[in-house]
Amino acid sequence: MAKKGKSHIDQEQIEKLVLNTIKYHCADTIYFKDMDSKFLWNSQQHADQLGVKNPQDMLGKDDYDYFPAEFADKAMEVEKKIIETGEPMLNIEEEWEKDDETRYLLASKYPFYNEQNEIIGTWGITRDITEMRNLEKELERSYKKVQRLARVDDVTGLYNRRYFYENLERECNLYDRRDDNTTFSIIAIDADNLKYINDQYGQPKGDDVLRHIASSMLNAIRISDICFRTGGDEFMVLLPDCDKTAAVAVAKEISKNVSEQAIPMTDSQYETITISCGVATYVKGTDLSEIISTADRKLYKSKRNGKNQLSY
């Protein structure tokens, strides 16, 4: 426990105590510099930060003695501007590579005046915000991971149903505002006989089938197209700037990719997988429910007609 001091202290003693307290006990670094950015005064924390035992040993030195040249150049530029304008510069974010680690600093710098109110240098106070920045980055990474998990199906790695609706609504709004004749299409896909695979070989093998279909879809699309798993054995492909003819060609390519490679179920048993597809193309003025309904009707037509078919 700290000892209690006397309650009556004269002003000179107070000023001396304040200065010593700032110099030796402030957690932020404090420093004063001359017109050439040479150190005139440094707090103990500043010395500790730079690996100097005694702040007095820093007098007459500058940032180039302790920091990388790029860091020192930026500091010098800021200090010259303060001297020229007489205006402080607050909350300057700085990065410093130290011991193979990036340190993040937040500095505020001010003009340093003499008794005649003339600028004779600069002074500043800097806080190490590395822990806070690292925490922010970790939170950002966690947020992005959560966002991705909220959008991605964990079995196939494709985007999920909710994200399909978000993208489809955006495409409907976008193409509804366009003045040209371009349009977009969607492909509804359903795995044929997946229940048989699950019943015969177990759900893990059914998941293998779903992943095979997802891979076949991704190998057939353009970079601008997006694939989704929208249900148990249901998939969608969103194809921007794609008319019905081009969409049908993509659907045929996906179907070929799915069926041309048999999937191992046991060491000696393989199953050939097929899919049914329905294609729908956006007509200006319709909403997302109409284009989905059209694609679903085409898909059900393929199912009714014996599966392993494409309707459009």
C-alpha beads as a LAMMPS data file, in Angstrom:
LAMMPS data file: protein, C-alpha beads

312 atoms
311 bonds

1 atom types
1 bond types

-500.0 500.0 xlo xhi
-500.0 500.0 ylo yhi
-500.0 500.0 zlo zhi

Masses

1 110.0

Atoms # bond

1 1 1 0.000 0.000 0.000
2 1 1 1.316 3.462 -0.944
3 1 1 2.168 5.818 1.888
4 1 1 0.038 8.915 2.376
5 1 1 1.870 12.163 1.702
6 1 1 1.561 15.473 3.495
7 1 1 -1.474 17.555 2.576
8 1 1 0.383 20.908 2.518
9 1 1 2.942 21.188 -0.295
10 1 1 4.045 24.449 -1.887
11 1 1 3.589 25.063 -5.625
12 1 1 7.234 24.539 -6.498
13 1 1 7.194 21.142 -4.834
14 1 1 3.946 20.245 -6.628
15 1 1 5.409 21.122 -10.021
16 1 1 8.508 19.070 -9.296
17 1 1 6.380 16.111 -8.161
18 1 1 4.158 16.406 -11.223
19 1 1 7.158 16.428 -13.554
20 1 1 8.747 13.450 -11.802
21 1 1 5.456 11.572 -11.812
22 1 1 5.054 12.148 -15.547
23 1 1 8.664 11.227 -16.237
24 1 1 8.819 8.043 -14.207
25 1 1 5.258 6.764 -13.831
26 1 1 3.274 7.616 -16.984
27 1 1 2.382 4.481 -18.947
28 1 1 2.450 6.417 -22.228
29 1 1 5.720 7.580 -23.739
30 1 1 6.420 11.326 -23.590
31 1 1 9.233 13.124 -25.378
32 1 1 10.385 16.629 -26.276
33 1 1 12.487 17.417 -29.366
34 1 1 14.358 20.435 -30.711
35 1 1 13.958 22.004 -34.157
36 1 1 16.037 19.198 -35.693
37 1 1 13.949 16.494 -33.989
38 1 1 16.746 15.663 -31.543
39 1 1 15.578 14.501 -28.129
40 1 1 15.602 17.115 -25.363
41 1 1 13.687 15.161 -22.732
42 1 1 12.282 11.635 -22.510
43 1 1 10.086 9.807 -20.064
44 1 1 11.272 6.594 -18.470
45 1 1 8.585 4.682 -20.354
46 1 1 9.971 6.008 -23.636
47 1 1 13.438 4.831 -22.679
48 1 1 12.099 1.438 -21.604
49 1 1 10.238 1.061 -24.879
50 1 1 13.437 1.610 -26.819
51 1 1 15.625 -0.559 -24.600
52 1 1 17.469 2.358 -22.992
53 1 1 18.089 2.140 -19.262
54 1 1 18.421 5.849 -18.508
55 1 1 16.402 8.525 -20.379
56 1 1 19.426 10.835 -20.105
57 1 1 21.265 8.584 -22.539
58 1 1 18.768 9.525 -25.254
59 1 1 19.521 13.249 -25.193
60 1 1 20.813 14.575 -28.511
61 1 1 19.714 11.450 -30.382
62 1 1 16.730 11.097 -32.690
63 1 1 14.309 8.517 -34.060
64 1 1 16.874 7.272 -36.586
65 1 1 18.922 5.929 -33.667
66 1 1 16.072 3.666 -32.533
67 1 1 13.563 3.132 -35.328
68 1 1 13.694 1.929 -38.962
69 1 1 14.434 4.727 -41.423
70 1 1 10.937 4.636 -42.931
71 1 1 9.363 5.113 -39.506
72 1 1 11.782 7.922 -38.626
73 1 1 11.184 9.639 -41.992
74 1 1 7.439 9.805 -41.369
75 1 1 7.933 11.132 -37.834
76 1 1 10.352 13.791 -39.095
77 1 1 7.870 14.864 -41.777
78 1 1 5.102 15.277 -39.196
79 1 1 7.331 17.262 -36.832
80 1 1 8.492 19.606 -39.608
81 1 1 4.883 20.334 -40.494
82 1 1 4.037 21.095 -36.859
83 1 1 6.960 23.512 -36.639
84 1 1 5.911 25.204 -39.890
85 1 1 2.211 25.542 -39.069
86 1 1 2.143 25.675 -35.270
87 1 1 -0.738 23.190 -35.430
88 1 1 -0.715 19.945 -33.446
89 1 1 -1.349 16.615 -35.162
90 1 1 -3.474 14.226 -33.156
91 1 1 -4.080 10.476 -33.154
92 1 1 -1.407 9.556 -35.685
93 1 1 -1.351 5.799 -36.209
94 1 1 2.151 4.350 -36.490
95 1 1 3.481 0.839 -37.128
96 1 1 6.836 -0.359 -35.881
97 1 1 8.468 -3.723 -36.543
98 1 1 10.154 -4.792 -33.307
99 1 1 11.508 -8.241 -32.491
100 1 1 9.697 -9.790 -35.478
101 1 1 6.417 -8.342 -34.251
102 1 1 4.402 -5.411 -35.525
103 1 1 3.817 -2.847 -32.797
104 1 1 0.974 -0.357 -33.240
105 1 1 1.310 3.113 -31.769
106 1 1 -1.058 6.065 -31.487
107 1 1 0.761 9.386 -31.280
108 1 1 -0.298 12.986 -30.736
109 1 1 2.308 15.679 -31.354
110 1 1 2.367 19.388 -30.496
111 1 1 4.534 22.466 -30.982
112 1 1 6.969 23.149 -28.107
113 1 1 7.154 26.834 -27.072
114 1 1 9.652 28.870 -25.068
115 1 1 8.745 31.669 -22.646
116 1 1 8.532 34.136 -25.544
117 1 1 5.881 31.946 -27.174
118 1 1 8.297 30.969 -29.944
119 1 1 8.335 27.441 -31.335
120 1 1 11.586 25.763 -30.374
121 1 1 10.681 22.180 -31.269
122 1 1 7.951 19.616 -30.760
123 1 1 6.711 17.327 -28.066
124 1 1 4.523 14.283 -28.158
125 1 1 2.785 11.544 -26.284
126 1 1 2.471 8.043 -27.711
127 1 1 0.430 5.072 -26.570
128 1 1 1.195 1.472 -27.486
129 1 1 -2.105 0.085 -28.816
130 1 1 -0.711 -3.228 -30.081
131 1 1 -2.858 -5.359 -27.779
132 1 1 -5.986 -3.483 -28.805
133 1 1 -5.171 -3.732 -32.536
134 1 1 -4.438 -7.451 -32.277
135 1 1 -7.717 -7.958 -30.452
136 1 1 -9.543 -5.998 -33.159
137 1 1 -7.927 -8.155 -35.841
138 1 1 -8.860 -11.330 -33.991
139 1 1 -12.442 -10.120 -33.615
140 1 1 -12.511 -9.245 -37.314
141 1 1 -11.235 -12.707 -38.242
142 1 1 -13.826 -14.286 -35.961
143 1 1 -16.567 -12.117 -37.444
144 1 1 -15.567 -13.064 -40.990
145 1 1 -15.506 -16.724 -39.987
146 1 1 -18.980 -16.445 -38.468
147 1 1 -20.198 -14.608 -41.570
148 1 1 -18.761 -17.322 -43.776
149 1 1 -20.275 -20.088 -41.674
150 1 1 -23.630 -18.309 -41.865
151 1 1 -23.401 -18.357 -45.668
152 1 1 -21.705 -21.684 -46.383
153 1 1 -23.048 -25.221 -46.287
154 1 1 -20.697 -27.275 -44.127
155 1 1 -21.076 -30.508 -46.136
156 1 1 -20.387 -29.292 -49.681
157 1 1 -18.620 -25.986 -49.084
158 1 1 -21.113 -24.268 -51.384
159 1 1 -23.097 -21.233 -50.342
160 1 1 -26.368 -21.964 -48.546
161 1 1 -30.045 -21.275 -49.161
162 1 1 -30.164 -17.951 -47.324
163 1 1 -27.244 -16.571 -49.293
164 1 1 -28.881 -17.774 -52.519
165 1 1 -31.946 -15.649 -51.799
166 1 1 -29.765 -12.639 -50.954
167 1 1 -27.888 -12.911 -54.243
168 1 1 -30.977 -13.631 -56.307
169 1 1 -32.791 -10.596 -54.924
170 1 1 -29.766 -8.438 -55.714
171 1 1 -29.625 -9.774 -59.283
172 1 1 -33.353 -9.160 -59.816
173 1 1 -32.994 -5.558 -58.655
174 1 1 -29.868 -5.035 -60.747
175 1 1 -31.253 -6.373 -64.023
176 1 1 -34.592 -4.674 -63.491
177 1 1 -32.779 -1.314 -63.578
178 1 1 -30.619 -2.080 -66.611
179 1 1 -31.516 -0.559 -69.972
180 1 1 -29.927 -3.230 -72.167
181 1 1 -31.281 -6.625 -73.163
182 1 1 -28.949 -8.657 -70.957
183 1 1 -30.463 -11.066 -68.480
184 1 1 -29.483 -13.795 -66.047
185 1 1 -30.515 -17.380 -65.474
186 1 1 -30.697 -19.926 -62.697
187 1 1 -30.393 -23.703 -62.753
188 1 1 -32.313 -25.784 -60.208
189 1 1 -30.651 -29.157 -59.576
190 1 1 -31.812 -32.207 -57.658
191 1 1 -29.738 -35.327 -56.977
192 1 1 -31.468 -38.428 -58.313
193 1 1 -32.014 -41.334 -55.904
194 1 1 -30.008 -39.902 -53.008
195 1 1 -32.383 -41.620 -50.555
196 1 1 -31.343 -44.960 -52.021
197 1 1 -27.652 -44.113 -51.466
198 1 1 -28.296 -43.085 -47.851
199 1 1 -30.413 -46.173 -47.125
200 1 1 -28.073 -48.594 -48.868
201 1 1 -24.670 -47.250 -47.811
202 1 1 -25.286 -44.762 -45.011
203 1 1 -25.397 -40.975 -44.802
204 1 1 -21.596 -40.466 -45.010
205 1 1 -21.713 -41.931 -48.536
206 1 1 -24.681 -39.693 -49.283
207 1 1 -22.559 -36.756 -48.218
208 1 1 -19.843 -37.961 -50.609
209 1 1 -22.414 -37.829 -53.402
210 1 1 -23.371 -34.269 -52.444
211 1 1 -19.735 -33.219 -52.488
212 1 1 -19.266 -34.884 -55.874
213 1 1 -22.202 -32.935 -57.299
214 1 1 -20.854 -29.705 -55.800
215 1 1 -17.445 -30.331 -57.373
216 1 1 -19.061 -31.131 -60.724
217 1 1 -20.975 -27.852 -60.580
218 1 1 -17.911 -25.790 -59.749
219 1 1 -15.945 -27.375 -62.612
220 1 1 -18.619 -26.389 -65.142
221 1 1 -19.301 -22.747 -64.286
222 1 1 -17.669 -19.425 -65.115
223 1 1 -15.860 -17.389 -62.482
224 1 1 -18.841 -15.011 -62.260
225 1 1 -21.354 -17.800 -61.549
226 1 1 -22.263 -18.897 -58.023
227 1 1 -23.296 -22.341 -56.767
228 1 1 -25.536 -23.034 -53.779
229 1 1 -26.839 -26.000 -51.829
230 1 1 -30.410 -24.985 -51.025
231 1 1 -31.736 -28.166 -49.388
232 1 1 -31.007 -31.796 -48.612
233 1 1 -30.376 -32.897 -52.204
234 1 1 -31.218 -29.588 -53.890
235 1 1 -28.837 -27.138 -55.530
236 1 1 -29.016 -23.856 -57.421
237 1 1 -26.655 -22.128 -59.828
238 1 1 -26.901 -18.372 -60.396
239 1 1 -25.547 -17.255 -63.777
240 1 1 -25.268 -13.470 -64.326
241 1 1 -25.314 -12.166 -67.919
242 1 1 -26.476 -15.527 -69.164
243 1 1 -29.456 -16.224 -71.439
244 1 1 -31.391 -19.470 -71.642
245 1 1 -29.248 -20.999 -74.391
246 1 1 -26.024 -20.455 -72.455
247 1 1 -27.617 -21.644 -69.195
248 1 1 -28.783 -24.874 -70.843
249 1 1 -25.223 -25.507 -72.023
250 1 1 -23.931 -25.068 -68.456
251 1 1 -26.610 -27.409 -67.074
252 1 1 -25.664 -30.065 -69.626
253 1 1 -21.995 -29.727 -68.683
254 1 1 -22.820 -30.145 -64.986
255 1 1 -24.929 -33.237 -65.710
256 1 1 -22.107 -34.750 -67.762
257 1 1 -19.556 -34.049 -65.031
258 1 1 -21.773 -35.695 -62.414
259 1 1 -22.534 -38.880 -64.332
260 1 1 -19.206 -39.599 -66.019
261 1 1 -17.430 -40.566 -62.800
262 1 1 -18.748 -43.418 -60.620
263 1 1 -18.528 -42.869 -56.862
264 1 1 -16.983 -45.615 -54.661
265 1 1 -19.372 -46.871 -51.987
266 1 1 -17.352 -49.864 -50.764
267 1 1 -14.052 -51.379 -51.823
268 1 1 -15.794 -53.175 -54.662
269 1 1 -19.031 -51.255 -55.251
270 1 1 -19.487 -48.057 -57.237
271 1 1 -22.576 -46.028 -58.025
272 1 1 -23.135 -43.758 -61.009
273 1 1 -24.906 -40.581 -59.952
274 1 1 -27.291 -38.537 -62.055
275 1 1 -29.112 -35.271 -61.537
276 1 1 -32.283 -33.627 -62.783
277 1 1 -32.207 -29.966 -63.811
278 1 1 -34.548 -27.095 -64.528
279 1 1 -33.497 -23.817 -66.157
280 1 1 -35.229 -20.451 -65.779
281 1 1 -34.238 -17.087 -67.239
282 1 1 -35.116 -13.729 -65.709
283 1 1 -37.730 -11.598 -67.447
284 1 1 -37.655 -7.919 -66.557
285 1 1 -40.379 -6.965 -64.111
286 1 1 -40.712 -10.376 -62.459
287 1 1 -39.670 -10.959 -58.853
288 1 1 -37.426 -13.596 -57.376
289 1 1 -40.310 -15.881 -56.367
290 1 1 -41.429 -16.155 -59.996
291 1 1 -38.036 -17.141 -61.383
292 1 1 -37.573 -19.693 -58.572
293 1 1 -41.051 -21.093 -59.234
294 1 1 -40.273 -21.413 -62.939
295 1 1 -37.002 -23.236 -62.282
296 1 1 -38.700 -25.566 -59.786
297 1 1 -41.502 -26.402 -62.257
298 1 1 -38.925 -27.268 -64.900
299 1 1 -37.027 -29.386 -62.378
300 1 1 -40.173 -31.293 -61.345
301 1 1 -40.916 -31.889 -65.028
302 1 1 -37.482 -33.536 -65.358
303 1 1 -38.235 -35.660 -62.295
304 1 1 -41.671 -36.737 -63.596
305 1 1 -40.231 -37.660 -66.974
306 1 1 -37.871 -40.205 -65.462
307 1 1 -35.029 -38.170 -63.902
308 1 1 -31.536 -37.603 -65.328
309 1 1 -33.052 -34.966 -67.586
310 1 1 -32.937 -31.245 -68.276
311 1 1 -36.045 -29.099 -68.794
312 1 1 -36.139 -25.469 -69.871

Bonds

1 1 1 2
2 1 2 3
3 1 3 4
4 1 4 5
5 1 5 6
6 1 6 7
7 1 7 8
8 1 8 9
9 1 9 10
10 1 10 11
11 1 11 12
12 1 12 13
13 1 13 14
14 1 14 15
15 1 15 16
16 1 16 17
17 1 17 18
18 1 18 19
19 1 19 20
20 1 20 21
21 1 21 22
22 1 22 23
23 1 23 24
24 1 24 25
25 1 25 26
26 1 26 27
27 1 27 28
28 1 28 29
29 1 29 30
30 1 30 31
31 1 31 32
32 1 32 33
33 1 33 34
34 1 34 35
35 1 35 36
36 1 36 37
37 1 37 38
38 1 38 39
39 1 39 40
40 1 40 41
41 1 41 42
42 1 42 43
43 1 43 44
44 1 44 45
45 1 45 46
46 1 46 47
47 1 47 48
48 1 48 49
49 1 49 50
50 1 50 51
51 1 51 52
52 1 52 53
53 1 53 54
54 1 54 55
55 1 55 56
56 1 56 57
57 1 57 58
58 1 58 59
59 1 59 60
60 1 60 61
61 1 61 62
62 1 62 63
63 1 63 64
64 1 64 65
65 1 65 66
66 1 66 67
67 1 67 68
68 1 68 69
69 1 69 70
70 1 70 71
71 1 71 72
72 1 72 73
73 1 73 74
74 1 74 75
75 1 75 76
76 1 76 77
77 1 77 78
78 1 78 79
79 1 79 80
80 1 80 81
81 1 81 82
82 1 82 83
83 1 83 84
84 1 84 85
85 1 85 86
86 1 86 87
87 1 87 88
88 1 88 89
89 1 89 90
90 1 90 91
91 1 91 92
92 1 92 93
93 1 93 94
94 1 94 95
95 1 95 96
96 1 96 97
97 1 97 98
98 1 98 99
99 1 99 100
100 1 100 101
101 1 101 102
102 1 102 103
103 1 103 104
104 1 104 105
105 1 105 106
106 1 106 107
107 1 107 108
108 1 108 109
109 1 109 110
110 1 110 111
111 1 111 112
112 1 112 113
113 1 113 114
114 1 114 115
115 1 115 116
116 1 116 117
117 1 117 118
118 1 118 119
119 1 119 120
120 1 120 121
121 1 121 122
122 1 122 123
123 1 123 124
124 1 124 125
125 1 125 126
126 1 126 127
127 1 127 128
128 1 128 129
129 1 129 130
130 1 130 131
131 1 131 132
132 1 132 133
133 1 133 134
134 1 134 135
135 1 135 136
136 1 136 137
137 1 137 138
138 1 138 139
139 1 139 140
140 1 140 141
141 1 141 142
142 1 142 143
143 1 143 144
144 1 144 145
145 1 145 146
146 1 146 147
147 1 147 148
148 1 148 149
149 1 149 150
150 1 150 151
151 1 151 152
152 1 152 153
153 1 153 154
154 1 154 155
155 1 155 156
156 1 156 157
157 1 157 158
158 1 158 159
159 1 159 160
160 1 160 161
161 1 161 162
162 1 162 163
163 1 163 164
164 1 164 165
165 1 165 166
166 1 166 167
167 1 167 168
168 1 168 169
169 1 169 170
170 1 170 171
171 1 171 172
172 1 172 173
173 1 173 174
174 1 174 175
175 1 175 176
176 1 176 177
177 1 177 178
178 1 178 179
179 1 179 180
180 1 180 181
181 1 181 182
182 1 182 183
183 1 183 184
184 1 184 185
185 1 185 186
186 1 186 187
187 1 187 188
188 1 188 189
189 1 189 190
190 1 190 191
191 1 191 192
192 1 192 193
193 1 193 194
194 1 194 195
195 1 195 196
196 1 196 197
197 1 197 198
198 1 198 199
199 1 199 200
200 1 200 201
201 1 201 202
202 1 202 203
203 1 203 204
204 1 204 205
205 1 205 206
206 1 206 207
207 1 207 208
208 1 208 209
209 1 209 210
210 1 210 211
211 1 211 212
212 1 212 213
213 1 213 214
214 1 214 215
215 1 215 216
216 1 216 217
217 1 217 218
218 1 218 219
219 1 219 220
220 1 220 221
221 1 221 222
222 1 222 223
223 1 223 224
224 1 224 225
225 1 225 226
226 1 226 227
227 1 227 228
228 1 228 229
229 1 229 230
230 1 230 231
231 1 231 232
232 1 232 233
233 1 233 234
234 1 234 235
235 1 235 236
236 1 236 237
237 1 237 238
238 1 238 239
239 1 239 240
240 1 240 241
241 1 241 242
242 1 242 243
243 1 243 244
244 1 244 245
245 1 245 246
246 1 246 247
247 1 247 248
248 1 248 249
249 1 249 250
250 1 250 251
251 1 251 252
252 1 252 253
253 1 253 254
254 1 254 255
255 1 255 256
256 1 256 257
257 1 257 258
258 1 258 259
259 1 259 260
260 1 260 261
261 1 261 262
262 1 262 263
263 1 263 264
264 1 264 265
265 1 265 266
266 1 266 267
267 1 267 268
268 1 268 269
269 1 269 270
270 1 270 271
271 1 271 272
272 1 272 273
273 1 273 274
274 1 274 275
275 1 275 276
276 1 276 277
277 1 277 278
278 1 278 279
279 1 279 280
280 1 280 281
281 1 281 282
282 1 282 283
283 1 283 284
284 1 284 285
285 1 285 286
286 1 286 287
287 1 287 288
288 1 288 289
289 1 289 290
290 1 290 291
291 1 291 292
292 1 292 293
293 1 293 294
294 1 294 295
295 1 295 296
296 1 296 297
297 1 297 298
298 1 298 299
299 1 299 300
300 1 300 301
301 1 301 302
302 1 302 303
303 1 303 304
304 1 304 305
305 1 305 306
306 1 306 307
307 1 307 308
308 1 308 309
309 1 309 310
310 1 310 311
311 1 311 312
